């Protein structure tokens, strides 16, 4: 009887021990896995591989939406992406990622400061871009006016050259006409002299 009682007690103790120890084994198996992806996420953040870090965090959150460590990595990744986009001049995209991070950490003063700086930088960038556009338009108008002036000068030069050619042609023709007129004058002059000489000879012959 005592032996049966001892066996029953021993069995119960064994089962109870197994029930207590089993979750500890499960936890010990899960902790290394969790530590591994956390370590991987931190390495990605430190090496500025923010896109990969966000993909890793999202994959964890898909299976465990309330995982605070994954949310932390994801928020850090958003901040990193926002800063990188700001360096590239993509202010709209940078603001989008920083606002995501701010929605996760609304009390984070650093994110608030970065968003204010980003807004001021965006306004200054737009102002500078507008000034460049205005300067470009002014230069284009000036260049266009200069090109039009040069074109007008070239056309005027061609007209002058054409007029010079016409005047030169007219001058040559007039010279030819003057030469012909001079020859006629000399012809009539010689003819007149000959007539006078012949008339003188004729008068002398009549007197004889």
C-alpha positions in Angstrom: 0.0 0.0 0.0 2.8 2.4 0.9 4.7 1.5 -2.3 1.6 2.3 -4.4 1.2 5.6 -2.6 4.8 6.5 -3.0 4.6 5.7 -6.7 1.6 7.9 -7.1 3.2 10.8 -5.3 6.4 10.4 -7.3 4.4 10.4 -10.5 2.6 13.6 -9.6 5.8 15.3 -8.6 7.4 14.3 -12.0 4.4 15.6 -14.0 4.3 18.8 -12.0 8.0 19.3 -12.5 7.7 18.7 -16.3 4.9 21.2 -16.5 7.0 23.8 -14.7 10.2 23.2 -16.5 8.8 22.9 -20.1 8.0 26.6 -20.5 11.4 27.4 -19.3 12.9 25.3 -22.0 10.6 27.0 -24.5 11.7 30.4 -23.3 15.3 29.5 -23.5 14.8 28.4 -27.1 12.9 31.6 -28.1 15.3 34.1 -26.4 18.3 33.3 -28.6 16.2 33.6 -31.8 14.8 37.0 -30.6 18.3 38.2 -29.6 19.6 37.2 -33.0 17.2 39.3 -35.1 17.6 42.2 -32.6 21.3 42.0 -33.0 20.9 41.8 -36.8 18.6 44.8 -36.8 21.1 46.9 -34.7 23.9 45.9 -37.1 21.8 47.1 -40.1 21.0 50.4 -38.4 24.7 50.9 -37.5 25.8 50.2 -41.1 23.0 52.6 -42.3 21.2 49.9 -44.1 17.9 51.4 -43.1 15.7 49.9 -45.8 16.9 46.4 -44.8 16.3 47.2 -41.2 12.8 48.3 -41.8 12.1 45.1 -43.9 13.4 43.0 -41.0 11.3 44.9 -38.4 8.1 44.6 -40.5 8.6 40.9 -40.9 8.7 40.5 -37.1 5.7 42.8 -36.7 3.7 40.7 -39.1 3.9 37.8 -36.8 3.9 39.8 -33.6 2.3 43.2 -34.1 2.9 44.3 -30.4 6.6 43.6 -30.4 8.1 46.8 -29.0 11.7 45.9 -29.9 10.7 45.5 -33.6 8.8 48.8 -33.4 11.9 50.5 -32.0 14.1 49.2 -34.8 11.4 50.2 -37.4 11.2 53.7 -36.0 15.0 54.1 -36.0 15.0 52.9 -39.6 12.4 55.6 -40.6 14.5 58.2 -38.9 17.6 57.0 -40.8 15.8 56.9 -44.1 14.4 60.4 -43.5 17.9 61.8 -42.9 19.3 60.1 -45.9 16.6 61.5 -48.1 17.2 65.0 -46.6 20.8 64.8 -47.6 19.8 63.9 -51.2 17.4 66.9 -51.3 14.3 64.8 -51.4 12.6 66.9 -48.7 9.1 65.6 -49.3 10.1 62.0 -48.9 12.3 62.9 -45.9 9.4 64.6 -44.2 7.2 61.6 -44.9 9.5 59.2 -43.0 10.3 61.6 -40.2 6.6 62.1 -39.6 6.1 58.3 -39.4 8.8 58.2 -36.7 7.2 61.2 -34.9 3.8 59.5 -34.9 5.5 56.6 -33.0 7.5 58.9 -30.7 5.4 62.1 -30.4 7.4 63.3 -27.4 10.8 62.9 -29.1 12.2 66.5 -29.2 15.0 65.5 -31.7 12.4 64.4 -34.3 10.4 67.6 -33.7 13.5 69.6 -34.2 14.5 67.8 -37.4 11.0 68.3 -38.8 11.2 72.0 -38.1 14.6 72.2 -39.7 13.4 70.2 -42.7 10.4 72.6 -43.2 12.7 75.6 -43.0 15.2 74.0 -45.4 12.4 73.2 -47.8 11.2 76.8 -47.8 14.7 78.0 -48.4 15.2 75.5 -51.2 12.0 76.6 -52.9 13.0 80.2 -52.6 16.5 79.5 -54.0 15.0 77.4 -56.8 12.6 80.2 -57.7 15.5 82.7 -57.8 17.4 80.4 -60.1 14.4 80.1 -62.4 14.0 83.9 -62.5 17.7 84.4 -63.2 17.5 81.7 -65.9 14.5 83.5 -67.5 16.3 86.8 -67.4 19.4 85.3 -69.0 17.3 83.6 -71.6 15.5 86.9 -72.4 18.9 88.7 -72.6 20.4 86.1 -74.8 17.4 86.1 -77.0 17.6 89.9 -77.3 21.3 89.6 -78.1 20.6 87.0 -80.7 17.9 89.1 -82.3 20.2 92.1 -82.3 23.0 90.1 -84.0 20.5 88.7 -86.5 19.3 92.2 -87.3 22.8 93.5 -87.7 23.6 90.6 -90.1 20.5 91.3 -92.2 21.4 95.0 -92.3 24.9 94.1 -93.4 23.5 92.0 -96.2 21.2 94.8 -97.3 24.1 97.2 -97.3 26.2 94.8 -99.4 23.4 94.3 -101.8 22.9 98.1 -102.1 26.6 98.5 -102.7 26.5 96.0 -105.5 23.6 97.7 -107.1 25.3 101.1 -106.9 28.5 99.6 -108.3 26.6 98.1 -111.2 24.8 101.5 -111.8 28.1 103.3 -111.7 29.7 101.0 -114.3 26.7 101.5 -116.6 26.9 105.2 -116.2 30.6 105.2 -117.0 29.8 103.2 -120.1 27.1 105.7 -121.0 29.5 108.6 -120.4 32.1 106.9 -122.6 29.6 106.6 -125.4 28.5 110.2 -125.0 32.1 111.4 -125.1 32.7 109.4 -128.2 29.7 111.0 -129.9 30.9 114.5 -128.9 34.3 113.8 -130.4 32.7 112.5 -133.5 30.6 115.5 -134.0 33.5 117.8 -133.2 35.8 116.1 -135.7 33.0 116.1 -138.3 32.4 119.8 -137.6 36.1 120.5 -138.1 36.2 118.6 -141.3 33.2 120.5 -142.5 34.8 123.8 -141.6 38.0 122.8 -143.3 36.2 121.6 -146.4 34.1 124.8 -146.4 37.3 126.9 -146.2 38.9 124.9 -149.0 35.7 125.3 -151.0 35.8 129.1 -150.5 39.4 129.3 -151.6 38.6 127.3 -154.7 35.8 129.7 -155.6 38.0 132.7 -155.3 40.4 131.2 -157.8 
